[in-house]
């Protein structure tokens, strides 16, 4: 396992164009190593006292704890929802080479 904490973050977007724009920004800016887009998600949620339903695109964002604060700020700036979903789960195990790759891709510019 890498010494740096690796996270899997979840977020949803209202459509593919928004999901593409957010994924491109997060990966392009080095805040995420990879963002997987899963179209066809159907969400049922309570918002302002009413049960709502909607088609969404689920984002699976791979990053590190060190990059998370900047990722959160950027996602909120780009996202059209008033309160976008963003939850982070610690990855407790995985293929070491893959986890190391996430760390390298989110470490910022090489010195």
N, C-alpha and C positions, 0 to 999 in steps of 0.2 A: 504494500500500500504506500502511496506517496505520503510525505510528511504533511502536505497541504490537504485541508478538508475539501472534498469534492461534493458538489450538490447536484441534484436533479430538481429543477424548478418546473412548475406547471403553471400555464396561463392559457386563457382562451381568447379567441378573437372572433369578431362578428362575421368575417368573410376571408376568403383566400388572399385578396389583395392586401388587407391589413396584416395578415399573418406573414406574408412574404416580406412586406416592408419592415416589420419589426424584426423578423429573423435575419434579414440582410443587415440591418443596422447593428444588432447585437453581435453577430459573428464578425462583420466588417470592422467593428470598433474594438474587437478583442475582448468583449465582455462575456462571450460564450464561445466555446469551442465548436458547438454543434447545436442546431435547433431542428428538431424533427416536427414536421407538420402533419397532423392527423385530421384530415377533413371528415365531415359527416358526424361530428359529435353532436349529440342532442342533450341540451341542458334543461333541467327543471329546477327552478330556484324561486325563492321569495324575495321580492324587491318592492319596497315601499308599501308593504302590507298585502301585496297580491302575489299569487303564484303565477310565474311566467314560464314560458317554454321558448326555446330558440335553438336554431341550428348554429353551430359554431365550429371553428377550427381549433383543435387542441394543440398547444405547443409543449414539447418536451425539451427543456433548455438545460444543457450540460455546462456547468460553470464551477467556480470555486467560491469558497466562503470569502476569500480576499476580494473577489470581483463582485460579490453580491450587492453591496450598497450602491455601487455605480450602475450595475445592471438594473436594480430596482428603480433608481432615479430616471434612467433612460427609458425603460419600459413605460413608466407612468407618463413621461413627456410625449411618447409616441402613440400611446393607446387612446382610442376614442371613448372607452367606457369611463364613466364618472369614478367608479371603483373597480379597476381591473383586478382579475384574479392573479395573484402571485403567491404561491406557496413553495417552500424549499424543503427538500428532504435530504438529509445526510446520506451519502452512499457509504455503506459500511464495508462493502467488498465489491470486487469486480476484477476483470482482467487487468493486471498491473500495467501492461503496456498502454491500454486504453485510458486508464486513469491518469497515467503520466502524461499522455498526449493532451488531455483536458487541461492539466496544470500548465504545460508548456504553452498552449494556445491562448491562455488567459493571463499569462504572466506579464504582459506588456512588452514594449519594444526591448530587443536585446541590447544589453549594455556594451 
